[in-house]
């Protein structure tokens, strides 16, 4: 059973939608494009979370470390859609004293 990422991100997350597309280029300038795979549309999200290191940031790091960058988890995006994601990179920056910021880069996961 998949675990759920329950923390809310701070205001201003951004989404990047991409389509996996192949292309055959012919000698006369004609090109043929086609989708790759059944799930060729992917929506990745990035956002930040700020807060006290011990009570806010460290539990998020522990959750992400438990998933090791490749194990999927559930997350509900700002539009209310729950999907599977992975997070293999998450920079953590100290902003002031014990106040830190983690940048979350969620990659949509398509499982079979």
DSSP file (Angstrom, degrees, kcal/mol; ACC not computed):
  #  RESIDUE AA STRUCTURE BP1 BP2  ACC     N-H-->O    O-->H-N    N-H-->O    O-->H-N    TCO  KAPPA ALPHA  PHI   PSI    X-CA   Y-CA   Z-CA
    1    1 A X              0   0    0      0, 0.0     2,-0.2     0, 0.0     0, 0.0   0.000 360.0 360.0 360.0 134.9    0.0    0.0    0.0
    2    2 A X        -     0   0    0      1,-0.1     2,-0.2    71,-0.1    71,-0.1  -0.495 360.0-131.0 -77.4 141.2    1.3    3.4   -1.0
    3    3 A X        -     0   0    0     69,-0.4    71,-2.8    -2,-0.2     2,-0.5  -0.489  21.8-123.3 -83.5 161.8    2.0    6.0    1.7
    4    4 A X  B     -a   74   0A   0     69,-0.2     2,-0.8    -2,-0.2    71,-0.2  -0.918   6.1-133.4-113.9 132.0    0.6    9.6    1.3
    5    5 A X        +     0   0    0     69,-3.2    71,-0.4    -2,-0.5    55,-0.0  -0.747  30.8 178.5 -77.3 110.1    2.6   12.8    1.3
    6    6 A X        +     0   0    0     -2,-0.8     2,-0.2    69,-0.1    -1,-0.2   0.524  39.1 104.8 -99.9  -7.6    0.4   14.8    3.7
    7    7 A X        -     0   0    0      1,-0.1     2,-0.3    49,-0.0    -2,-0.0  -0.498  65.8-130.9 -77.0 142.6    2.3   18.1    3.9
    8    8 A X        -     0   0    0     -2,-0.2     2,-0.2     1,-0.0    -2,-0.1  -0.685  19.8-127.7 -88.1 147.1    1.0   21.1    2.1
    9    9 A X        -     0   0    0     -2,-0.3    40,-0.2     1,-0.1     3,-0.1  -0.596  30.4 -98.4 -89.6 157.1    3.4   23.1    0.0
   10   10 A X        -     0   0    0     38,-3.3     3,-0.3    -2,-0.2    38,-0.3  -0.207  58.4 -70.7 -66.8 165.5    3.7   26.9    0.4
   11   11 A X  S    S+     0   0    0      1,-0.2    -1,-0.2    36,-0.1    37,-0.1  -0.223 111.5  45.0 -58.3 144.8    1.9   29.1   -2.1
   12   12 A X        +     0   0    0      1,-0.2    -1,-0.2    -3,-0.1    -2,-0.1   0.743  63.7 167.0  97.0  26.5    3.1   29.2   -5.6
   13   13 A X        -     0   0    0     -3,-0.3     2,-0.4    -4,-0.1    34,-0.2  -0.362  23.2-145.5 -66.3 155.7    3.8   25.6   -6.7
   14   14 A X  E     -D   46   0B   0     32,-2.9    32,-2.5     2,-0.0     2,-0.4  -0.944   5.1-147.3-126.6 149.0    4.3   25.2  -10.4
   15   15 A X  E     -D   45   0B   0     -2,-0.4     2,-0.5    30,-0.2    30,-0.2  -0.888   3.4-162.5-114.1 143.2    3.4   22.4  -12.8
   16   16 A X  E     -D   44   0B   0     28,-3.0    28,-2.6    -2,-0.4     2,-0.4  -0.968  10.2-165.4-124.9 112.7    5.3   21.2  -15.9
   17   17 A X  E     +D   43   0B   0     -2,-0.5     2,-0.3    26,-0.2    26,-0.2  -0.827  11.6 175.8 -99.5 135.1    3.3   19.1  -18.3
   18   18 A X  E     -D   42   0B   0     24,-2.8    24,-2.8    -2,-0.4     2,-0.4  -0.982  20.3-148.1-138.5 152.0    5.1   17.2  -21.0
   19   19 A X  E     -D   41   0B   0     -2,-0.3     2,-0.7    22,-0.2    22,-0.2  -0.971  20.2-130.2-118.4 130.0    4.1   14.7  -23.7
   20   20 A X        +     0   0    0     20,-2.7    16,-2.4    -2,-0.4     2,-0.4  -0.716  40.3 172.6 -81.0 116.2    6.4   11.9  -24.8
   21   21 A X  E     -G   35   0C   0     -2,-0.7     2,-0.3    14,-0.2    14,-0.2  -0.974  22.0-154.1-131.0 137.4    6.5   12.2  -28.6
   22   22 A X  E     -G   34   0C   0     12,-3.3    12,-2.0    -2,-0.4     2,-0.4  -0.698  11.9-156.2-103.5 162.9    8.5   10.5  -31.3
   23   23 A X  E     -G   33   0C   0     -2,-0.3     2,-0.6    10,-0.2    10,-0.2  -0.987  12.1-160.5-145.8 130.8    9.2   11.9  -34.7
   24   24 A X  E     -G   32   0C   0      8,-3.1     8,-2.8    -2,-0.4     2,-0.5  -0.960  17.1-157.5-107.1 120.6   10.1   10.4  -38.1
   25   25 A X  E     -G   31   0C   0     -2,-0.6     2,-0.2     6,-0.2     6,-0.2  -0.869   7.3-156.7-101.9 127.0   11.8   12.9  -40.4
   26   26 A X    >   -     0   0    0      4,-2.9     3,-1.8    -2,-0.5    -2,-0.0  -0.675  26.9-111.8-103.2 158.7   11.6   12.2  -44.1
   27   27 A X  T 3  S+     0   0    0      1,-0.3    -1,-0.1    -2,-0.2     4,-0.1   0.724 111.9  59.9 -62.0 -26.0   13.9   13.5  -46.8
   28   28 A X  T 3  S-     0   0    0      2,-0.1    -1,-0.3     1,-0.0     3,-0.1   0.308 123.2 -97.6 -88.7  11.4   11.3   15.7  -48.5
   29   29 A X  S <  S+     0   0    0     -3,-1.8     2,-0.3     1,-0.3    -2,-0.1   0.287  83.2 133.3  93.3 -10.3   10.8   17.8  -45.3
   30   30 A X        -     0   0    0     -5,-0.1    -4,-2.9     2,-0.0     2,-0.4  -0.553  36.9-165.4 -75.1 136.5    7.7   15.8  -44.2
   31   31 A X  E     -G   25   0C   0     -2,-0.3     2,-0.5    -6,-0.2    -6,-0.2  -0.969   9.9-155.4-125.6 141.1    7.7   14.8  -40.6
   32   32 A X  E     -G   24   0C   0     -8,-2.8    -8,-3.1    -2,-0.4     2,-0.3  -0.969  12.5-165.8-115.9 125.0    5.5   12.3  -38.8
   33   33 A X  E     +G   23   0C   0     -2,-0.5     2,-0.3   -10,-0.2   -10,-0.2  -0.834  10.1 172.7-110.9 150.2    4.9   12.6  -35.1
   34   34 A X  E     -G   22   0C   0    -12,-2.0   -12,-3.3    -2,-0.3     2,-0.2  -0.990  33.4-104.4-152.3 153.4    3.4   10.0  -32.8
   35   35 A X  E     -G   21   0C   0     -2,-0.3     2,-0.6   -14,-0.2   -14,-0.2  -0.518  30.0-134.2 -80.3 150.8    2.9    9.5  -29.1
   36   36 A X        -     0   0    0    -16,-2.4   -16,-0.2    -2,-0.2    -1,-0.0  -0.925  63.3 -14.7-108.0 119.4    5.1    7.2  -27.2
   37   37 A X  S    S-     0   0    0     -2,-0.6     3,-0.4     1,-0.1   -17,-0.0   0.032  83.4 -77.9  82.4 170.9    3.4    4.7  -24.8
   38   38 A X  S    S+     0   0    0      1,-0.3     2,-0.9     2,-0.1     3,-0.2   0.909 127.5  41.8 -73.5 -44.4    0.0    4.5  -23.3
   39   39 A X        +     0   0    0      1,-0.2    -1,-0.3    71,-0.1    71,-0.1  -0.658  68.1 150.8-103.8  74.7    0.6    7.2  -20.7
   40   40 A X        +     0   0    0     -2,-0.9   -20,-2.7    -3,-0.4     2,-0.5   0.577  49.9  82.3 -85.8  -7.0    2.5    9.7  -22.7
   41   41 A X  E     +D   19   0B   0    -22,-0.2     2,-0.4    -3,-0.2   -22,-0.2  -0.858  56.7 178.1-100.8 129.2    1.4   12.8  -20.7
   42   42 A X  E     -D   18   0B   0    -24,-2.8   -24,-2.8    -2,-0.5     2,-0.5  -0.993  14.8-162.0-130.4 135.7    3.2   13.5  -17.5
   43   43 A X  E     -D   17   0B   0     -2,-0.4     2,-0.3   -26,-0.2   -26,-0.2  -0.959  11.9-171.9-119.4 113.9    2.6   16.4  -15.1
   44   44 A X  E     -D   16   0B   0    -28,-2.6   -28,-3.0    -2,-0.5     2,-0.4  -0.769   7.0-153.8-102.1 148.9    5.5   17.1  -12.7
   45   45 A X  E     -DE  15 106B   0     61,-2.2    61,-2.7    -2,-0.3     2,-0.4  -0.918  10.2-172.3-124.0 147.4    5.2   19.6   -9.8
   46   46 A X  E     +DE  14 105B   0    -32,-2.5   -32,-2.9    -2,-0.4     2,-0.3  -0.996  21.0 136.9-136.3 146.2    7.7   21.7   -7.9
   47   47 A X  E     - E   0 104B   0     57,-1.9    57,-3.4    -2,-0.4     2,-0.3  -0.955  37.2-112.9-168.3 178.8    7.2   23.8   -4.8
   48   48 A X  E     - E   0 103B   0     -2,-0.3   -38,-3.3   -38,-0.3     2,-0.4  -0.870   9.4-158.5-127.6 160.1    8.7   24.7   -1.5
   49   49 A X  E     - E   0 102B   0     53,-2.0    53,-2.6    -2,-0.3     2,-0.3  -0.988  13.6-166.1-136.9 129.1    8.0   24.2    2.2
   50   50 A X  E     + E   0 101B   0     -2,-0.4     2,-0.3    51,-0.2    51,-0.2  -0.861  30.3  95.5-114.8 149.0    9.5   26.5    4.8
   51   51 A X  E    S- E   0 100B   0     49,-2.4    49,-2.9    -2,-0.3     2,-0.1  -0.964  70.0 -25.7 163.5-175.0    9.6   26.0    8.5
   52   52 A X  E  >> - E   0  99B   0     -2,-0.3     4,-2.3    47,-0.2     5,-1.7  -0.371  54.3-132.8 -60.9 135.4   11.4   24.8   11.6
   53   53 A X  I  4>S+     0   0    0     45,-2.0     5,-3.3     3,-0.2     6,-0.3   0.940  99.5  41.9 -60.8 -49.8   14.0   22.2   10.8
   54   54 A X  I  45S+     0   0    0      1,-0.2     5,-0.2    44,-0.2    -1,-0.2   0.878 125.3  31.2 -69.5 -39.4   13.1   19.7   13.5
   55   55 A X  I  45S+     0   0    0      3,-0.1    -1,-0.2     4,-0.1    -2,-0.2   0.720 134.8  17.3 -95.7 -22.4    9.3   19.9   13.3
   56   56 A X  I  X5S+     0   0    0     -4,-2.3     4,-0.9     3,-0.1    -3,-0.2   0.793 127.2  35.2-113.8 -55.6    8.6   20.7    9.7
   57   57 A X  I  ><S+     0   0    0     -5,-1.7     4,-2.4     1,-0.2     3,-0.4   0.924 111.7  55.1 -75.8 -46.9   11.5   20.0    7.4
   58   58 A X  H  ><S+     0   0    0     -5,-3.3     4,-2.8    -6,-0.3     5,-0.2   0.888 105.4  52.4 -59.6 -42.9   13.1   16.8    9.0
   59   59 A X  H  > S+     0   0    0     -6,-0.3     4,-2.0    -5,-0.2    -1,-0.2   0.872 110.8  49.1 -61.2 -33.6    9.8   14.8    8.9
   60   60 A X  H  X S+     0   0    0     -4,-0.9     4,-2.6    -3,-0.4    -2,-0.2   0.933 111.3  48.8 -68.0 -45.8    9.5   15.6    5.1
   61   61 A X  H  X S+     0   0    0     -4,-2.4     4,-3.0     1,-0.2     5,-0.2   0.921 110.7  51.3 -59.1 -44.3   13.2   14.6    4.5
   62   62 A X  H  X S+     0   0    0     -4,-2.8     4,-2.0     2,-0.2    -1,-0.2   0.905 110.3  49.0 -59.9 -42.4   12.6   11.3    6.5
   63   63 A X  H  X S+     0   0    0     -4,-2.0     4,-1.0     2,-0.2    -2,-0.2   0.937 114.7  44.1 -61.8 -47.6    9.5   10.6    4.3
   64   64 A X  H >X>S+     0   0    0     -4,-2.6     5,-0.7     1,-0.2     3,-0.5   0.893 112.1  52.3 -67.7 -39.6   11.3   11.2    1.1
   65   65 A X  H ><5S+     0   0    0     -4,-3.0     3,-0.9     1,-0.2    -1,-0.2   0.868 103.7  58.3 -63.2 -36.0   14.4    9.2    2.2
   66   66 A X  H 3<5S+     0   0    0     -4,-2.0    -1,-0.2     1,-0.2    -2,-0.2   0.816 106.8  48.2 -61.8 -30.0   12.2    6.3    3.1
   67   67 A X  H XX5S-     0   0    0     -4,-1.0     4,-2.7    -3,-0.5     3,-1.5   0.478  97.6-146.5 -91.7  -4.1   11.0    6.3   -0.6
   68   68 A X  T <<5 -     0   0    0     -3,-0.9    -3,-0.2    -4,-0.5    -2,-0.1   0.633  53.2 -74.1  52.0  22.6   14.6    6.5   -1.8
   69   69 A X  T 34<S+     0   0    0     -5,-0.7    -1,-0.3    18,-0.3    19,-0.2   0.310 131.6  56.9  81.1 -11.1   13.8    8.6   -4.9
   70   70 A X  T <4 S+     0   0    0     -3,-1.5     2,-0.5    17,-0.1    -2,-0.2   0.586  77.0  91.2-127.5 -17.4   12.2    5.7   -6.8
   71   71 A X  S  < S-     0   0    0     -4,-2.7    16,-0.2    16,-0.1    -2,-0.2  -0.704  76.0-125.3 -82.8 128.4    9.4    4.3   -4.7
   72   72 A X        -     0   0    0     -2,-0.5   -69,-0.4    14,-0.1     2,-0.3  -0.317  27.8-176.8 -74.8 155.3    6.1    6.1   -5.5
   73   73 A X  E     - B   0  85A   0     12,-2.3    12,-2.8   -71,-0.1     2,-0.3  -0.921  29.4-102.9-139.4 165.0    3.8    7.8   -3.0
   74   74 A X  E     +aB   4  84A   0    -71,-2.8   -69,-3.2    -2,-0.3     2,-0.3  -0.718  38.2 171.8 -92.5 142.0    0.5    9.5   -3.3
   75   75 A X  E     - B   0  83A   0      8,-1.9     8,-2.0    -2,-0.3     2,-0.6  -0.981  26.9-138.1-148.0 139.3    0.1   13.3   -3.3
   76   76 A X  E     - B   0  82A   0    -71,-0.4     6,-0.3    -2,-0.3    -2,-0.0  -0.884  25.6-142.6 -99.6 118.3   -2.8   15.5   -4.0
   77   77 A X    >   -     0   0    0      4,-2.4     3,-2.4    -2,-0.6     4,-0.0  -0.147  33.5 -91.1 -74.7 173.2   -1.9   18.5   -6.2
   78   78 A X  T 3  S+     0   0    0      1,-0.3    -1,-0.1     2,-0.1    -2,-0.0   0.667 126.6  59.3 -61.4 -15.7   -3.3   22.0   -5.7
   79   79 A X  T 3  S-     0   0    0      2,-0.2    -1,-0.3     0, 0.0     3,-0.1   0.404 120.3-107.6 -91.8   1.8   -6.1   21.1   -8.2
   80   80 A X  S <  S+     0   0    0     -3,-2.4     2,-0.6     1,-0.3    -2,-0.1   0.599  74.0 137.4  85.9  11.8   -7.3   18.3   -6.0
   81   81 A X        -     0   0    0     -4,-0.0    -4,-2.4     2,-0.0     2,-0.5  -0.825  42.0-150.5 -96.3 123.8   -6.1   15.4   -8.2
   82   82 A X  E     +B   76   0A   0     -2,-0.6     2,-0.3    -6,-0.3    -6,-0.2  -0.825  30.2 152.4 -96.5 125.1   -4.3   12.6   -6.3
   83   83 A X  E     -B   75   0A   0     -8,-2.0    -8,-1.9    -2,-0.5     2,-0.4  -0.859  46.8 -88.4-140.8 173.6   -1.7   10.7   -8.3
   84   84 A X  E     +B   74   0A   0     25,-0.4    25,-2.9    -2,-0.3     2,-0.3  -0.726  48.5 171.3 -89.0 137.7    1.5    8.7   -7.8
   85   85 A X  E     -BC  73 108A   0    -12,-2.8   -12,-2.3    -2,-0.4     2,-0.3  -0.930  22.2-153.1-138.5 161.9    4.8   10.6   -7.6
   86   86 A X  E     - C   0 107A   0     21,-2.0    21,-2.9    -2,-0.3     2,-0.3  -0.892   5.7-157.3-125.5 163.5    8.4   10.1   -6.8
   87   87 A X        +     0   0    0     -2,-0.3   -18,-0.3   -16,-0.2    19,-0.1  -0.836  19.5 165.0-144.8 103.1   10.9   12.7   -5.5
   88   88 A X        +     0   0    0     17,-0.4     2,-0.4    -2,-0.3    -1,-0.1   0.593  68.5  42.0 -97.6 -12.4   14.6   12.0   -6.2
   89   89 A X        +     0   0    0     16,-0.4    16,-0.8   -20,-0.1    -1,-0.2  -1.000  53.4 162.1-137.0 136.7   16.0   15.5   -5.5
   90   90 A X        -     0   0    0     -2,-0.4    14,-0.1    14,-0.1     2,-0.0  -0.601  22.3-154.1-155.1  87.6   15.1   17.9   -2.7
   91   91 A X        -     0   0    0     12,-0.2    12,-2.6    -2,-0.1     2,-0.4  -0.346   8.8-156.0 -62.2 141.6   17.5   20.8   -1.9
   92   92 A X  E     -F  102   0B   0     10,-0.2     2,-0.4     8,-0.0    10,-0.2  -0.989  11.8-175.2-123.5 126.4   17.3   22.1    1.7
   93   93 A X  E     -F  101   0B   0      8,-3.0     8,-2.6    -2,-0.4     2,-0.4  -0.971  24.9-127.9-127.1 134.9   18.5   25.6    2.4
   94   94 A X  E     +F  100   0B   0     -2,-0.4     6,-0.3     6,-0.2     3,-0.1  -0.682  25.4 178.4 -78.1 128.5   18.8   27.4    5.7
   95   95 A X  E     -     0   0B   0      4,-2.7     2,-0.2    -2,-0.4     5,-0.2   0.793  65.8 -18.3-100.8 -36.3   17.0   30.7    5.5
   96   96 A X  E >  S-F   99   0B   0      3,-1.9     3,-2.8     1,-0.1    -1,-0.3  -0.758 106.0 -42.1-172.5 124.1   17.5   32.1    9.1
   97   97 A X  T 3  S-     0   0    0      1,-0.3    -1,-0.1    -2,-0.2    -2,-0.0  -0.323 127.4 -14.6  56.7-123.1   18.4   30.5   12.3
   98   98 A X  T 3  S+     0   0    0     -2,-0.1   -45,-2.0    -3,-0.1     2,-0.5   0.149 111.7 110.9 -97.2  17.9   16.6   27.2   12.6
   99   99 A X  E <   +EF  52  96B   0     -3,-2.8    -4,-2.7   -47,-0.2    -3,-1.9  -0.845  46.9 175.4 -96.1 123.5   14.2   28.2    9.8
  100  100 A X  E     -EF  51  94B   0    -49,-2.9   -49,-2.4    -2,-0.5     2,-0.4  -0.801  23.5-144.1-127.4 164.6   14.8   26.1    6.6
  101  101 A X  E     -EF  50  93B   0     -8,-2.6    -8,-3.0    -2,-0.3     2,-0.4  -0.999   8.8-163.6-131.9 132.0   13.3   25.7    3.1
  102  102 A X  E     -EF  49  92B   0    -53,-2.6   -53,-2.0    -2,-0.4     2,-0.6  -0.949  12.1-145.2-112.9 135.2   13.0   22.4    1.2
  103  103 A X  E     -E   48   0B   0    -12,-2.6     2,-0.5    -2,-0.4   -55,-0.2  -0.886  15.3-154.3 -99.8 124.9   12.3   22.4   -2.5
  104  104 A X  E     -E   47   0B   0    -57,-3.4   -57,-1.9    -2,-0.6     2,-0.6  -0.872  11.6-172.0-105.6 125.5   10.2   19.5   -3.6
  105  105 A X  E     -E   46   0B   0    -16,-0.8     2,-0.5    -2,-0.5   -16,-0.4  -0.880  11.5-167.1-117.8  96.6   10.4   18.2   -7.2
  106  106 A X  E     -E   45   0B   0    -61,-2.7   -61,-2.2    -2,-0.6     2,-0.5  -0.742   3.4-161.3 -91.1 124.0    7.6   15.7   -7.7
  107  107 A X  E     -C   86   0A   0    -21,-2.9   -21,-2.0    -2,-0.5   -63,-0.2  -0.914  25.3-117.5-105.2 124.3    7.8   13.5  -10.8
  108  108 A X  E     -C   85   0A   0     -2,-0.5     2,-0.5   -23,-0.2   -23,-0.3  -0.336  28.3-146.1 -61.6 137.2    4.5   11.8  -11.8
  109  109 A X        -     0   0    0    -25,-2.9     2,-0.6   -36,-0.2   -25,-0.4  -0.914  10.4-163.2-110.8 129.0    4.8    8.0  -11.7
  110  110 A X        -     0   0    0     -2,-0.5     2,-0.3   -27,-0.1   -71,-0.1  -0.944  17.9-168.9-109.1 111.3    3.0    5.8  -14.2
  111  111 A X              0   0    0     -2,-0.6   -27,-0.0     1,-0.1    -2,-0.0  -0.681 360.0 360.0-101.9 156.6    2.9    2.2  -12.8
  112  112 A X              0   0    0     -2,-0.3    -1,-0.1     0, 0.0    -2,-0.0   0.374 360.0 360.0-109.3 360.0    1.9   -0.9  -14.6
